[in-house]
Amino acid sequence: MTKSKISLTSWGNYPASPAYLIRPERYQELFPKADSLIARGLGRSYGDAALNADRTVLLMERFNRFLSFDEKKGLLRAEAGVSLAEILEVFAPRGWFLPVTPGTKYVTLGGAFAADIHGKNHHVDGTFGQHVHEIELILANGTSKRCSPNENANLFWASAGGMGLTGIIAEMTLQLIPIQSAYIAVHQEAAKNLDHALALLEDKGCDDKYSVAWIDCLATGPEFGRSIVMNGHHASLEELSNLKIKNPLQMPSPKQHSIPCFVPSWILNPWSIQVFNSLYYKTQSHKKASFITDCQSYFYPLDAIGNWNRLYGKRGFIQYQFVVPKRNSREGLQKILHELTQSRKASFLAVLKRFGPENQGMLSFPREGFTLALDIPLGDPNLFDFLDRLDELVLKYEGRVYLAKDARLKPAAFRAMYPRYPQWQRIKSQIDPQDRFSSDLSRRLQLGGNHD
């Protein structure tokens, strides 16, 4: 196993951080001798969680073997470097799908658990970690532990959302869900403003397994917060009966496009994004209200565009995602969106989702309420000061920021947003008192066994 030093970055191309890379291929290589290391999957987190400046980064993508599968129960045991894309390729044609999936399938099992990812179905099915039966965790002393909600439960829930700081996730047993087809039955409706969007997302008559809204962050006046709301579920064979689909379980391969180079940063500006938003809202408003689409198009539209992060230019972008609890959702979202529209710090990828109850993960992000994710281009020298003000608003409305997409949150704000951090820190100090598992994120937020 060779070690090389290279500059790494996140999917947002910010920040950049030089690190010594190790790529294990066999189990005995999985725990190198290093004073500081962090495991890294496919590099799709947006912040600095998988960066480790001038220290060791463990690349997990070759630790990607399927170990067993129970065809009757849908239980998959696999190494942590297996990607969601590989699972879908093998098991969707056999009638099984992921219980929770984010907006990209290029995420490893280990990364999905470490970030305790969520999807469009959180209000129904919770987070990824709630569908994991067991993990094998390699600790700082080199030993391994089997952890589950019933065995070493505290360590299991410290690792779900623990951003890889409790140990190396070596393998996992995941519960897949049965499907009749690789298609989604969708109902789509245009919301004329924010109140209308929130009402549609909470309307039990419109609700479905998967629920999401694209929101126009630049609209003002009566159209403030206008959105396109989509609800969907896995289509049954009966729902596909009028369509000429030879193999309903075969996931169609989308046409692949790629961004060959970084787009000049001046192209993405408030004017161009406002034009895009207006055109998108207008075209989607006239789209057929109920339709069938394939899973790839519904869950992973951006995966069809290779290197889409280059659209934001060499400077990159910040993804800012926060959640505010249900009781404060209307006022909190209204205030934060008002700050965005007034600042003209635009995002043409703005996604609004509804969350269900939070789980036992001590650093897990979701809590019952609404979450908004924003992609904001870097370049404005005042951007971080502006985001600090948004942090203050998120705290005012008792919300929190998502660590897997964070690159600039301050320690005091983090501690106020994550009240269960002291419980996590006690476990971390017991199993890794020397902070052997560390990252740029952990040092920035002062996480770990050596921090109060």
Secondary structure, DSSP 8 states (H G I E B T S, - for coil): --EEEEEEE-TTS-SEEEEEEE---SGGGSS---SSEEEE-SS--SSSTT--TTSEEEE-TT---EEEEETTTTEEEEETT-BHHHHHHHHGGGTEE-SS--S-S--BHHHHHHTT---TTHHHH--GGGGEEEEEEE-TTS-EEEE-SSSSHHHHHHHTTSTT-S-EEEEEEEE-EE-S-SEEEEEEEEESSHHHHHHHHH-TTT--SEEEEEE-TT--GGGTT-EEEEEEEE--TTTTTTS--S-TTS------EE--S---GGGSSHHHHHHHHHHHHHHHHTS-SEEEEEHHHHH-GGGGEETGGGGG-TT-EEEEEEEEEGGGHHHHHHHHHHHHHHHT---S-EEEEEE----S-TT----SEEEEEEEEES--TTHHHHHHHHHHHHHHTT-EE-GGG-SS--HHHHHHH-TTHHHHHHHHHHH-TT--B--HHHHHTT-STT--
